[in-house]
Amino acid sequence: MASTSSSTLTLSSSSALLDGKFPRQSPAASTQSVTLPTLPPPPAQSQSHPWKPTAYCRKIARNVMAMATGEAPATEVAANDLPEIVKTVQEAWDKVEDKYAVSSLAVAGVVALWCSTGLISAIDRLPLIPGVLELVGIGYTGWFVYKNLVFKPDREALILKVKETYKDIIGSS
């Protein structure tokens, strides 16, 4: 069935491919032959292994999930294992009437964030602006610390204001 002949691969060099380091050879001397062995023949299928054709079916059968009667479906079991924040988000999404508008606003927010990142990187490439903005940030941080954190009554007022803002955002429960 299989022949024992070998394949022959002929390589010939061209003068365009030669480097200046190697001496030029005559065209007759530049032809080289490389002999490659042939591949062995495929193994003959015998009748001693009748299970081989069904191996593919067994692989498919491994992906099937069986469920006994009386058990909860996988979607209900997975819903019970979700973290509380995911449940809260799902409940809030179910309450939304205009899902198209909310998703459009979310996409617009992502695009705005992407554009602002590009704007900030463009400003950062300007020669003088990043240094000036850094000085403004350091000055504002110093002013905020002196105004709200250095003295005890100011700290208490800041903590009270943060708690009130948190209640306004989250709501009292």
PyMOL CGO cylinders between C-alpha atoms (Angstrom):
from pymol import cmd
from pymol.cgo import CYLINDER

trace = [
    CYLINDER, 0.00, 0.00, 0.00, 2.68, 2.49, 0.91, 0.3, 1, 1, 1, 1, 1, 1,
    CYLINDER, 2.68, 2.49, 0.91, 5.64, 3.10, -1.28, 0.3, 1, 1, 1, 1, 1, 1,
    CYLINDER, 5.64, 3.10, -1.28, 9.13, 3.42, 0.09, 0.3, 1, 1, 1, 1, 1, 1,
    CYLINDER, 9.13, 3.42, 0.09, 10.18, 6.18, -2.28, 0.3, 1, 1, 1, 1, 1, 1,
    CYLINDER, 10.18, 6.18, -2.28, 11.45, 9.47, -0.92, 0.3, 1, 1, 1, 1, 1, 1,
    CYLINDER, 11.45, 9.47, -0.92, 10.44, 12.97, -1.91, 0.3, 1, 1, 1, 1, 1, 1,
    CYLINDER, 10.44, 12.97, -1.91, 13.15, 15.16, -3.32, 0.3, 1, 1, 1, 1, 1, 1,
    CYLINDER, 13.15, 15.16, -3.32, 13.36, 18.87, -2.63, 0.3, 1, 1, 1, 1, 1, 1,
    CYLINDER, 13.36, 18.87, -2.63, 15.64, 20.89, -4.86, 0.3, 1, 1, 1, 1, 1, 1,
    CYLINDER, 15.64, 20.89, -4.86, 17.07, 24.18, -3.66, 0.3, 1, 1, 1, 1, 1, 1,
    CYLINDER, 17.07, 24.18, -3.66, 18.75, 26.49, -6.10, 0.3, 1, 1, 1, 1, 1, 1,
    CYLINDER, 18.75, 26.49, -6.10, 20.45, 29.69, -5.10, 0.3, 1, 1, 1, 1, 1, 1,
    CYLINDER, 20.45, 29.69, -5.10, 20.03, 32.87, -7.05, 0.3, 1, 1, 1, 1, 1, 1,
    CYLINDER, 20.03, 32.87, -7.05, 22.62, 35.58, -7.40, 0.3, 1, 1, 1, 1, 1, 1,
    CYLINDER, 22.62, 35.58, -7.40, 20.11, 38.06, -5.93, 0.3, 1, 1, 1, 1, 1, 1,
    CYLINDER, 20.11, 38.06, -5.93, 20.02, 36.09, -2.66, 0.3, 1, 1, 1, 1, 1, 1,
    CYLINDER, 20.02, 36.09, -2.66, 23.77, 35.90, -2.11, 0.3, 1, 1, 1, 1, 1, 1,
    CYLINDER, 23.77, 35.90, -2.11, 25.57, 38.08, 0.39, 0.3, 1, 1, 1, 1, 1, 1,
    CYLINDER, 25.57, 38.08, 0.39, 28.78, 39.86, -0.48, 0.3, 1, 1, 1, 1, 1, 1,
    CYLINDER, 28.78, 39.86, -0.48, 30.58, 37.74, 2.14, 0.3, 1, 1, 1, 1, 1, 1,
    CYLINDER, 30.58, 37.74, 2.14, 30.26, 34.48, 0.25, 0.3, 1, 1, 1, 1, 1, 1,
    CYLINDER, 30.26, 34.48, 0.25, 32.10, 33.83, -2.99, 0.3, 1, 1, 1, 1, 1, 1,
    CYLINDER, 32.10, 33.83, -2.99, 29.92, 33.40, -6.07, 0.3, 1, 1, 1, 1, 1, 1,
    CYLINDER, 29.92, 33.40, -6.07, 29.43, 29.91, -7.37, 0.3, 1, 1, 1, 1, 1, 1,
    CYLINDER, 29.43, 29.91, -7.37, 28.66, 28.78, -10.84, 0.3, 1, 1, 1, 1, 1, 1,
    CYLINDER, 28.66, 28.78, -10.84, 24.98, 27.92, -11.51, 0.3, 1, 1, 1, 1, 1, 1,
    CYLINDER, 24.98, 27.92, -11.51, 25.84, 24.23, -11.97, 0.3, 1, 1, 1, 1, 1, 1,
    CYLINDER, 25.84, 24.23, -11.97, 27.51, 24.01, -8.57, 0.3, 1, 1, 1, 1, 1, 1,
    CYLINDER, 27.51, 24.01, -8.57, 24.77, 25.92, -6.68, 0.3, 1, 1, 1, 1, 1, 1,
    CYLINDER, 24.77, 25.92, -6.68, 22.04, 23.29, -7.05, 0.3, 1, 1, 1, 1, 1, 1,
    CYLINDER, 22.04, 23.29, -7.05, 21.62, 21.11, -3.94, 0.3, 1, 1, 1, 1, 1, 1,
    CYLINDER, 21.62, 21.11, -3.94, 19.23, 18.26, -3.26, 0.3, 1, 1, 1, 1, 1, 1,
    CYLINDER, 19.23, 18.26, -3.26, 17.69, 17.39, 0.08, 0.3, 1, 1, 1, 1, 1, 1,
    CYLINDER, 17.69, 17.39, 0.08, 15.90, 14.08, 0.51, 0.3, 1, 1, 1, 1, 1, 1,
    CYLINDER, 15.90, 14.08, 0.51, 12.94, 13.90, 2.88, 0.3, 1, 1, 1, 1, 1, 1,
    CYLINDER, 12.94, 13.90, 2.88, 11.48, 10.59, 4.09, 0.3, 1, 1, 1, 1, 1, 1,
    CYLINDER, 11.48, 10.59, 4.09, 7.84, 9.83, 3.32, 0.3, 1, 1, 1, 1, 1, 1,
    CYLINDER, 7.84, 9.83, 3.32, 5.22, 9.59, 6.02, 0.3, 1, 1, 1, 1, 1, 1,
    CYLINDER, 5.22, 9.59, 6.02, 4.25, 6.11, 7.22, 0.3, 1, 1, 1, 1, 1, 1,
    CYLINDER, 4.25, 6.11, 7.22, 0.88, 4.84, 6.00, 0.3, 1, 1, 1, 1, 1, 1,
    CYLINDER, 0.88, 4.84, 6.00, -2.15, 5.38, 8.26, 0.3, 1, 1, 1, 1, 1, 1,
    CYLINDER, -2.15, 5.38, 8.26, -2.95, 2.43, 10.50, 0.3, 1, 1, 1, 1, 1, 1,
    CYLINDER, -2.95, 2.43, 10.50, -5.51, 0.06, 9.09, 0.3, 1, 1, 1, 1, 1, 1,
    CYLINDER, -5.51, 0.06, 9.09, -8.78, -0.01, 11.00, 0.3, 1, 1, 1, 1, 1, 1,
    CYLINDER, -8.78, -0.01, 11.00, -9.49, -3.40, 12.40, 0.3, 1, 1, 1, 1, 1, 1,
    CYLINDER, -9.49, -3.40, 12.40, -12.72, -4.86, 13.67, 0.3, 1, 1, 1, 1, 1, 1,
    CYLINDER, -12.72, -4.86, 13.67, -11.14, -5.59, 17.07, 0.3, 1, 1, 1, 1, 1, 1,
    CYLINDER, -11.14, -5.59, 17.07, -12.05, -2.07, 18.31, 0.3, 1, 1, 1, 1, 1, 1,
    CYLINDER, -12.05, -2.07, 18.31, -15.79, -1.61, 17.68, 0.3, 1, 1, 1, 1, 1, 1,
    CYLINDER, -15.79, -1.61, 17.68, -15.95, 1.19, 20.30, 0.3, 1, 1, 1, 1, 1, 1,
    CYLINDER, -15.95, 1.19, 20.30, -13.87, 3.70, 18.32, 0.3, 1, 1, 1, 1, 1, 1,
    CYLINDER, -13.87, 3.70, 18.32, -16.72, 5.01, 16.11, 0.3, 1, 1, 1, 1, 1, 1,
    CYLINDER, -16.72, 5.01, 16.11, -18.81, 5.73, 19.21, 0.3, 1, 1, 1, 1, 1, 1,
    CYLINDER, -18.81, 5.73, 19.21, -16.09, 7.75, 20.98, 0.3, 1, 1, 1, 1, 1, 1,
    CYLINDER, -16.09, 7.75, 20.98, -17.42, 10.99, 19.50, 0.3, 1, 1, 1, 1, 1, 1,
    CYLINDER, -17.42, 10.99, 19.50, -20.92, 10.22, 20.73, 0.3, 1, 1, 1, 1, 1, 1,
    CYLINDER, -20.92, 10.22, 20.73, -19.57, 9.57, 24.21, 0.3, 1, 1, 1, 1, 1, 1,
    CYLINDER, -19.57, 9.57, 24.21, -17.85, 12.97, 24.20, 0.3, 1, 1, 1, 1, 1, 1,
    CYLINDER, -17.85, 12.97, 24.20, -21.15, 14.62, 23.31, 0.3, 1, 1, 1, 1, 1, 1,
    CYLINDER, -21.15, 14.62, 23.31, -22.95, 12.64, 26.00, 0.3, 1, 1, 1, 1, 1, 1,
    CYLINDER, -22.95, 12.64, 26.00, -20.58, 14.06, 28.64, 0.3, 1, 1, 1, 1, 1, 1,
    CYLINDER, -20.58, 14.06, 28.64, -21.98, 17.56, 28.03, 0.3, 1, 1, 1, 1, 1, 1,
    CYLINDER, -21.98, 17.56, 28.03, -25.56, 16.52, 28.82, 0.3, 1, 1, 1, 1, 1, 1,
    CYLINDER, -25.56, 16.52, 28.82, -26.84, 17.41, 32.27, 0.3, 1, 1, 1, 1, 1, 1,
    CYLINDER, -26.84, 17.41, 32.27, -29.59, 15.27, 33.77, 0.3, 1, 1, 1, 1, 1, 1,
    CYLINDER, -29.59, 15.27, 33.77, -31.91, 16.57, 36.47, 0.3, 1, 1, 1, 1, 1, 1,
    CYLINDER, -31.91, 16.57, 36.47, -34.00, 14.41, 38.75, 0.3, 1, 1, 1, 1, 1, 1,
    CYLINDER, -34.00, 14.41, 38.75, -37.66, 15.29, 39.14, 0.3, 1, 1, 1, 1, 1, 1,
    CYLINDER, -37.66, 15.29, 39.14, -38.47, 17.46, 42.12, 0.3, 1, 1, 1, 1, 1, 1,
    CYLINDER, -38.47, 17.46, 42.12, -35.22, 19.47, 42.00, 0.3, 1, 1, 1, 1, 1, 1,
    CYLINDER, -35.22, 19.47, 42.00, -35.12, 23.16, 41.22, 0.3, 1, 1, 1, 1, 1, 1,
    CYLINDER, -35.12, 23.16, 41.22, -33.84, 24.12, 37.76, 0.3, 1, 1, 1, 1, 1, 1,
    CYLINDER, -33.84, 24.12, 37.76, -30.29, 25.44, 37.51, 0.3, 1, 1, 1, 1, 1, 1,
    CYLINDER, -30.29, 25.44, 37.51, -31.46, 29.04, 36.95, 0.3, 1, 1, 1, 1, 1, 1,
    CYLINDER, -31.46, 29.04, 36.95, -33.30, 29.12, 40.26, 0.3, 1, 1, 1, 1, 1, 1,
    CYLINDER, -33.30, 29.12, 40.26, -30.39, 27.57, 42.13, 0.3, 1, 1, 1, 1, 1, 1,
    CYLINDER, -30.39, 27.57, 42.13, -27.99, 30.08, 40.57, 0.3, 1, 1, 1, 1, 1, 1,
    CYLINDER, -27.99, 30.08, 40.57, -30.27, 32.99, 41.50, 0.3, 1, 1, 1, 1, 1, 1,
    CYLINDER, -30.27, 32.99, 41.50, -30.14, 31.96, 45.17, 0.3, 1, 1, 1, 1, 1, 1,
    CYLINDER, -30.14, 31.96, 45.17, -26.33, 31.94, 45.16, 0.3, 1, 1, 1, 1, 1, 1,
    CYLINDER, -26.33, 31.94, 45.16, -25.91, 35.48, 43.78, 0.3, 1, 1, 1, 1, 1, 1,
    CYLINDER, -25.91, 35.48, 43.78, -24.42, 38.18, 46.01, 0.3, 1, 1, 1, 1, 1, 1,
    CYLINDER, -24.42, 38.18, 46.01, -26.79, 40.70, 47.55, 0.3, 1, 1, 1, 1, 1, 1,
    CYLINDER, -26.79, 40.70, 47.55, -25.57, 43.60, 45.40, 0.3, 1, 1, 1, 1, 1, 1,
    CYLINDER, -25.57, 43.60, 45.40, -26.32, 41.66, 42.20, 0.3, 1, 1, 1, 1, 1, 1,
    CYLINDER, -26.32, 41.66, 42.20, -29.83, 40.95, 43.46, 0.3, 1, 1, 1, 1, 1, 1,
    CYLINDER, -29.83, 40.95, 43.46, -30.31, 44.63, 44.26, 0.3, 1, 1, 1, 1, 1, 1,
    CYLINDER, -30.31, 44.63, 44.26, -29.13, 45.67, 40.79, 0.3, 1, 1, 1, 1, 1, 1,
    CYLINDER, -29.13, 45.67, 40.79, -31.44, 43.11, 39.15, 0.3, 1, 1, 1, 1, 1, 1,
    CYLINDER, -31.44, 43.11, 39.15, -34.41, 44.34, 41.17, 0.3, 1, 1, 1, 1, 1, 1,
    CYLINDER, -34.41, 44.34, 41.17, -33.62, 47.96, 40.28, 0.3, 1, 1, 1, 1, 1, 1,
    CYLINDER, -33.62, 47.96, 40.28, -33.30, 47.05, 36.58, 0.3, 1, 1, 1, 1, 1, 1,
    CYLINDER, -33.30, 47.05, 36.58, -36.66, 45.27, 36.68, 0.3, 1, 1, 1, 1, 1, 1,
    CYLINDER, -36.66, 45.27, 36.68, -38.29, 48.41, 38.14, 0.3, 1, 1, 1, 1, 1, 1,
    CYLINDER, -38.29, 48.41, 38.14, -36.98, 50.63, 35.31, 0.3, 1, 1, 1, 1, 1, 1,
    CYLINDER, -36.98, 50.63, 35.31, -39.74, 51.46, 32.84, 0.3, 1, 1, 1, 1, 1, 1,
    CYLINDER, -39.74, 51.46, 32.84, -37.65, 52.97, 30.03, 0.3, 1, 1, 1, 1, 1, 1,
    CYLINDER, -37.65, 52.97, 30.03, -34.73, 50.55, 29.72, 0.3, 1, 1, 1, 1, 1, 1,
    CYLINDER, -34.73, 50.55, 29.72, -33.76, 52.01, 26.33, 0.3, 1, 1, 1, 1, 1, 1,
    CYLINDER, -33.76, 52.01, 26.33, -33.18, 55.48, 27.80, 0.3, 1, 1, 1, 1, 1, 1,
    CYLINDER, -33.18, 55.48, 27.80, -31.20, 54.15, 30.76, 0.3, 1, 1, 1, 1, 1, 1,
    CYLINDER, -31.20, 54.15, 30.76, -28.98, 52.00, 28.56, 0.3, 1, 1, 1, 1, 1, 1,
    CYLINDER, -28.98, 52.00, 28.56, -28.47, 54.95, 26.19, 0.3, 1, 1, 1, 1, 1, 1,
    CYLINDER, -28.47, 54.95, 26.19, -27.39, 57.11, 29.12, 0.3, 1, 1, 1, 1, 1, 1,
    CYLINDER, -27.39, 57.11, 29.12, -24.99, 54.39, 30.25, 0.3, 1, 1, 1, 1, 1, 1,
    CYLINDER, -24.99, 54.39, 30.25, -23.42, 54.19, 26.78, 0.3, 1, 1, 1, 1, 1, 1,
    CYLINDER, -23.42, 54.19, 26.78, -23.21, 58.01, 26.63, 0.3, 1, 1, 1, 1, 1, 1,
    CYLINDER, -23.21, 58.01, 26.63, -21.48, 57.98, 30.03, 0.3, 1, 1, 1, 1, 1, 1,
    CYLINDER, -21.48, 57.98, 30.03, -18.90, 55.46, 28.84, 0.3, 1, 1, 1, 1, 1, 1,
    CYLINDER, -18.90, 55.46, 28.84, -18.24, 57.52, 25.70, 0.3, 1, 1, 1, 1, 1, 1,
    CYLINDER, -18.24, 57.52, 25.70, -17.89, 60.70, 27.79, 0.3, 1, 1, 1, 1, 1, 1,
    CYLINDER, -17.89, 60.70, 27.79, -15.44, 58.95, 30.12, 0.3, 1, 1, 1, 1, 1, 1,
    CYLINDER, -15.44, 58.95, 30.12, -13.41, 57.75, 27.14, 0.3, 1, 1, 1, 1, 1, 1,
    CYLINDER, -13.41, 57.75, 27.14, -13.36, 61.26, 25.63, 0.3, 1, 1, 1, 1, 1, 1,
    CYLINDER, -13.36, 61.26, 25.63, -12.33, 62.84, 28.93, 0.3, 1, 1, 1, 1, 1, 1,
    CYLINDER, -12.33, 62.84, 28.93, -9.47, 60.36, 29.21, 0.3, 1, 1, 1, 1, 1, 1,
    CYLINDER, -9.47, 60.36, 29.21, -8.28, 61.43, 25.76, 0.3, 1, 1, 1, 1, 1, 1,
    CYLINDER, -8.28, 61.43, 25.76, -8.60, 65.09, 26.72, 0.3, 1, 1, 1, 1, 1, 1,
    CYLINDER, -8.60, 65.09, 26.72, -6.60, 64.62, 29.90, 0.3, 1, 1, 1, 1, 1, 1,
    CYLINDER, -6.60, 64.62, 29.90, -3.84, 62.77, 28.06, 0.3, 1, 1, 1, 1, 1, 1,
    CYLINDER, -3.84, 62.77, 28.06, -3.74, 65.56, 25.45, 0.3, 1, 1, 1, 1, 1, 1,
    CYLINDER, -3.74, 65.56, 25.45, -3.42, 68.21, 28.18, 0.3, 1, 1, 1, 1, 1, 1,
    CYLINDER, -3.42, 68.21, 28.18, -0.74, 66.12, 29.87, 0.3, 1, 1, 1, 1, 1, 1,
    CYLINDER, -0.74, 66.12, 29.87, 1.38, 66.29, 26.70, 0.3, 1, 1, 1, 1, 1, 1,
    CYLINDER, 1.38, 66.29, 26.70, 1.44, 70.11, 26.74, 0.3, 1, 1, 1, 1, 1, 1,
    CYLINDER, 1.44, 70.11, 26.74, 4.72, 71.46, 28.16, 0.3, 1, 1, 1, 1, 1, 1,
    CYLINDER, 4.72, 71.46, 28.16, 3.58, 73.89, 30.91, 0.3, 1, 1, 1, 1, 1, 1,
    CYLINDER, 3.58, 73.89, 30.91, -0.01, 72.92, 31.81, 0.3, 1, 1, 1, 1, 1, 1,
    CYLINDER, -0.01, 72.92, 31.81, 0.64, 69.70, 33.84, 0.3, 1, 1, 1, 1, 1, 1,
    CYLINDER, 0.64, 69.70, 33.84, 3.01, 71.49, 36.23, 0.3, 1, 1, 1, 1, 1, 1,
    CYLINDER, 3.01, 71.49, 36.23, 0.55, 74.36, 36.77, 0.3, 1, 1, 1, 1, 1, 1,
    CYLINDER, 0.55, 74.36, 36.77, -2.33, 71.94, 37.38, 0.3, 1, 1, 1, 1, 1, 1,
    CYLINDER, -2.33, 71.94, 37.38, -0.20, 69.99, 39.86, 0.3, 1, 1, 1, 1, 1, 1,
    CYLINDER, -0.20, 69.99, 39.86, 0.52, 73.19, 41.79, 0.3, 1, 1, 1, 1, 1, 1,
    CYLINDER, 0.52, 73.19, 41.79, -3.20, 74.08, 41.82, 0.3, 1, 1, 1, 1, 1, 1,
    CYLINDER, -3.20, 74.08, 41.82, -4.00, 70.58, 43.16, 0.3, 1, 1, 1, 1, 1, 1,
    CYLINDER, -4.00, 70.58, 43.16, -1.41, 70.82, 45.91, 0.3, 1, 1, 1, 1, 1, 1,
    CYLINDER, -1.41, 70.82, 45.91, -2.67, 74.30, 46.89, 0.3, 1, 1, 1, 1, 1, 1,
    CYLINDER, -2.67, 74.30, 46.89, -6.31, 73.17, 47.03, 0.3, 1, 1, 1, 1, 1, 1,
    CYLINDER, -6.31, 73.17, 47.03, -5.39, 70.10, 49.09, 0.3, 1, 1, 1, 1, 1, 1,
    CYLINDER, -5.39, 70.10, 49.09, -3.53, 72.28, 51.59, 0.3, 1, 1, 1, 1, 1, 1,
    CYLINDER, -3.53, 72.28, 51.59, -6.46, 74.73, 51.81, 0.3, 1, 1, 1, 1, 1, 1,
    CYLINDER, -6.46, 74.73, 51.81, -8.98, 71.85, 52.32, 0.3, 1, 1, 1, 1, 1, 1,
    CYLINDER, -8.98, 71.85, 52.32, -6.86, 70.27, 55.09, 0.3, 1, 1, 1, 1, 1, 1,
    CYLINDER, -6.86, 70.27, 55.09, -6.44, 73.62, 56.89, 0.3, 1, 1, 1, 1, 1, 1,
    CYLINDER, -6.44, 73.62, 56.89, -10.11, 74.55, 56.53, 0.3, 1, 1, 1, 1, 1, 1,
    CYLINDER, -10.11, 74.55, 56.53, -11.70, 71.15, 57.45, 0.3, 1, 1, 1, 1, 1, 1,
    CYLINDER, -11.70, 71.15, 57.45, -9.23, 68.81, 59.18, 0.3, 1, 1, 1, 1, 1, 1,
    CYLINDER, -9.23, 68.81, 59.18, -6.82, 70.76, 61.40, 0.3, 1, 1, 1, 1, 1, 1,
    CYLINDER, -6.82, 70.76, 61.40, -9.22, 71.85, 64.16, 0.3, 1, 1, 1, 1, 1, 1,
    CYLINDER, -9.22, 71.85, 64.16, -11.62, 69.52, 66.00, 0.3, 1, 1, 1, 1, 1, 1,
    CYLINDER, -11.62, 69.52, 66.00, -14.89, 71.52, 65.50, 0.3, 1, 1, 1, 1, 1, 1,
    CYLINDER, -14.89, 71.52, 65.50, -14.19, 71.73, 61.78, 0.3, 1, 1, 1, 1, 1, 1,
    CYLINDER, -14.19, 71.73, 61.78, -13.57, 67.96, 61.57, 0.3, 1, 1, 1, 1, 1, 1,
    CYLINDER, -13.57, 67.96, 61.57, -16.85, 67.24, 63.39, 0.3, 1, 1, 1, 1, 1, 1,
    CYLINDER, -16.85, 67.24, 63.39, -18.74, 69.58, 61.04, 0.3, 1, 1, 1, 1, 1, 1,
    CYLINDER, -18.74, 69.58, 61.04, -17.19, 67.83, 58.01, 0.3, 1, 1, 1, 1, 1, 1,
    CYLINDER, -17.19, 67.83, 58.01, -18.11, 64.36, 59.34, 0.3, 1, 1, 1, 1, 1, 1,
    CYLINDER, -18.11, 64.36, 59.34, -21.68, 65.54, 60.03, 0.3, 1, 1, 1, 1, 1, 1,
    CYLINDER, -21.68, 65.54, 60.03, -21.97, 66.99, 56.52, 0.3, 1, 1, 1, 1, 1, 1,
    CYLINDER, -21.97, 66.99, 56.52, -20.66, 63.75, 54.93, 0.3, 1, 1, 1, 1, 1, 1,
    CYLINDER, -20.66, 63.75, 54.93, -23.19, 61.69, 56.92, 0.3, 1, 1, 1, 1, 1, 1,
    CYLINDER, -23.19, 61.69, 56.92, -26.07, 63.99, 55.91, 0.3, 1, 1, 1, 1, 1, 1,
    CYLINDER, -26.07, 63.99, 55.91, -25.05, 63.80, 52.26, 0.3, 1, 1, 1, 1, 1, 1,
    CYLINDER, -25.05, 63.80, 52.26, -24.85, 60.01, 52.52, 0.3, 1, 1, 1, 1, 1, 1,
    CYLINDER, -24.85, 60.01, 52.52, -28.38, 59.89, 53.97, 0.3, 1, 1, 1, 1, 1, 1,
    CYLINDER, -28.38, 59.89, 53.97, -29.69, 62.16, 51.20, 0.3, 1, 1, 1, 1, 1, 1,
    CYLINDER, -29.69, 62.16, 51.20, -28.20, 59.92, 48.51, 0.3, 1, 1, 1, 1, 1, 1,
    CYLINDER, -28.20, 59.92, 48.51, -29.05, 56.53, 50.00, 0.3, 1, 1, 1, 1, 1, 1,
    CYLINDER, -29.05, 56.53, 50.00, -32.17, 57.51, 51.88, 0.3, 1, 1, 1, 1, 1, 1,
    CYLINDER, -32.17, 57.51, 51.88, -33.08, 56.71, 55.45, 0.3, 1, 1, 1, 1, 1, 1,
    CYLINDER, -33.08, 56.71, 55.45, -34.02, 53.11, 56.10, 0.3, 1, 1, 1, 1, 1, 1,
]
cmd.load_cgo(trace, "trace")
